[in-house]
Amino acid sequence: MRTGTIHRKTKETDIEMQLCLEGTGQAAIDTGIGFLDHMLTLFAAHGRLDLHLSCKGDLQVDCHHTVEDIGICLGKAFRAALGDMAGICRYGHMILPMDEALILCAADFSGRSHLSYTVNLRAKKVGAFDTELVQEFLLALVRNAEMTLHVQQLAGTNTHHIIEGIFKALGRTMRQCVAVDLQMAGEIPSTKGVL
């Protein structure tokens, strides 16, 4: 079972996380931010990833540190679970409809960190969640997972639908990336021989 277990404690957050790539979409998530709990639950379900996460953050300040630090931990958990990445499919992509919203998501576990994010969120908040933090979460994720990620909004007006589409599409995309490629027989999926 490929798992990543992370405990990260700073003056701003205290996070415990366990990620299992051979999961069934089970999620037990408590970030203190209801909307983020919902999005990460969707991410795990669509990724068929088991994700257990608890975070105590300085929410009396705002949501920023909590959201960013969870992205950091999730990226580190993927790196830990994947090891040298031998035998994985490496690439994944999804075009996902969420009502009027349409989201394109494509990823490469390349060993190089890059985020391309083309999204127009009309509302500044969904519940207590600052919508600009979606990008901060994804930046923290790609930097620590050492992956390339493209997220594009192809259509959509409802901010909740757009963000939900992003997290669902990300889960589906990651599911493809980390899947074991039976034809690779444990090989590193790069002509360089290392990722």
C-alpha positions in Angstrom: 0.0 0.0 0.0 1.5 3.3 -1.1 0.9 5.8 1.8 2.2 9.1 2.9 2.0 10.2 6.5 2.8 13.8 7.4 2.8 15.7 10.7 3.7 19.3 10.3 3.5 21.8 13.2 4.3 25.5 13.0 3.3 28.5 15.1 0.3 28.9 12.7 -0.9 25.3 12.1 -0.7 21.8 13.5 -1.5 19.2 10.8 -1.7 15.4 10.8 -2.4 13.7 7.5 -2.4 10.2 6.1 -2.9 9.6 2.4 -3.3 6.2 0.8 -3.2 5.9 -3.0 -4.8 2.4 -3.0 -7.9 3.7 -1.4 -11.7 3.7 -2.0 -12.3 7.4 -1.5 -12.7 7.3 2.3 -12.2 10.7 3.9 -12.1 11.9 7.5 -11.3 15.5 7.3 -11.4 18.3 9.9 -9.7 21.5 8.9 -11.9 23.9 10.8 -13.2 25.3 7.5 -16.4 23.7 6.4 -16.1 24.5 2.7 -12.6 23.2 2.5 -13.6 20.0 4.3 -16.3 19.5 1.7 -13.9 20.1 -1.2 -11.2 17.7 0.1 -13.9 15.1 0.7 -14.9 15.4 -3.0 -11.2 15.3 -4.0 -10.7 12.1 -2.1 -13.9 10.5 -3.4 -13.2 11.3 -7.0 -9.5 10.4 -6.7 -10.3 7.0 -5.0 -7.8 8.2 -2.4 -8.2 7.5 1.4 -7.4 10.8 3.1 -7.4 11.4 6.9 -6.6 14.9 7.9 -6.9 17.0 11.0 -5.7 20.6 11.3 -5.7 23.1 14.1 -5.0 26.5 12.5 -5.0 30.1 13.4 -8.4 30.7 12.0 -8.9 33.7 14.3 -6.5 35.4 11.8 -8.0 34.1 8.6 -8.0 30.9 6.5 -4.8 31.5 4.6 -2.3 29.7 6.7 -4.6 26.7 7.2 -5.3 26.3 3.5 -1.7 26.8 2.3 -0.3 24.5 4.9 -2.7 21.7 4.0 -1.6 22.1 0.4 2.0 21.8 1.5 1.2 18.6 3.5 -0.8 17.1 0.7 2.0 17.6 -1.7 4.5 16.1 0.7 2.1 13.1 1.3 2.0 12.4 -2.5 5.8 12.5 -2.7 6.2 10.2 0.2 3.5 7.8 -1.1 5.0 7.7 -4.6 8.7 7.2 -3.6 10.8 7.1 -6.8 7.5 7.0 -8.9 8.5 3.7 -10.6 5.7 2.2 -12.6 3.2 5.1 -12.3 1.2 6.4 -15.3 2.6 9.9 -14.4 0.2 11.9 -16.5 -3.5 12.5 -16.0 -6.2 14.8 -17.4 -9.9 15.5 -17.1 -12.5 17.9 -18.5 -15.2 17.9 -15.9 -18.7 19.5 -16.0 -20.2 20.8 -12.8 -23.6 22.2 -13.8 -22.8 25.3 -15.9 -19.1 25.1 -15.0 -16.6 23.3 -17.1 -13.1 22.7 -15.8 -10.0 21.4 -17.5 -7.3 19.8 -15.3 -4.1 18.2 -16.5 -1.1 17.1 -14.4 2.4 15.6 -14.8 4.4 14.2 -11.9 7.5 15.5 -13.7 9.7 16.4 -10.7 9.2 20.1 -11.8 6.9 22.4 -10.0 4.6 24.5 -12.1 1.0 25.8 -11.8 -0.9 27.3 -14.7 -4.2 28.6 -13.3 -6.8 30.3 -15.5 -9.9 30.7 -13.4 -12.3 33.6 -12.9 -14.1 33.5 -9.6 -16.7 36.2 -9.3 -17.4 35.9 -5.5 -14.6 36.7 -3.0 -16.0 34.2 -0.5 -18.0 31.0 -0.3 -19.2 30.8 3.3 -16.1 31.7 5.4 -13.7 30.5 2.6 -11.7 33.1 0.7 -11.9 32.0 -2.9 -8.5 33.4 -3.8 -7.1 30.6 -1.6 -7.9 27.9 -4.2 -4.8 29.2 -6.1 -2.7 29.3 -3.0 -3.7 25.7 -2.1 -2.8 24.5 -5.6 0.5 26.4 -5.6 1.5 24.8 -2.2 0.4 21.3 -3.6 2.5 21.5 -6.8 5.6 22.9 -5.1 5.7 20.1 -2.6 4.5 17.3 -4.9 7.0 18.5 -7.5 4.4 18.3 -10.3 3.1 20.3 -13.2 -0.6 21.3 -13.0 -2.8 23.1 -15.4 -6.3 24.2 -14.3 -8.5 26.1 -16.7 -12.1 27.3 -16.4 -13.7 26.7 -19.7 -17.1 27.8 -18.6 -19.0 28.8 -15.5 -20.5 31.6 -13.5 -21.3 30.1 -10.0 -18.2 30.3 -7.8 -19.2 27.3 -5.7 -19.7 25.2 -8.9 -16.4 26.3 -10.3 -14.4 25.5 -7.2 -16.2 22.2 -6.8 -15.4 21.3 -10.4 -11.7 22.1 -9.8 -11.5 19.8 -6.8 -13.4 17.0 -8.5 -11.3 17.3 -11.6 -8.1 17.4 -9.6 -9.1 14.2 -7.8 -9.9 12.4 -11.1 -6.6 13.7 -12.6 -4.5 12.6 -9.7 -6.2 9.2 -9.8 -4.9 8.7 -13.3 -1.4 10.1 -12.5 -0.7 7.8 -9.6 -2.3 4.6 -11.1 0.1 1.8 -11.6 0.9 1.3 -15.3 1.1 -2.5 -15.8 3.1 -2.1 -19.0 5.8 -0.1 -17.2 6.7 -3.1 -14.9 8.2 -0.9 -12.2 10.2 1.3 -14.7 10.6 5.0 -14.1 8.3 6.8 -16.5 11.0 9.0 -18.1 13.7 8.6 -20.7 16.0 10.2 -18.2 15.6 7.3 -15.9 14.7 9.5 -12.9 11.9 11.9 -12.0 
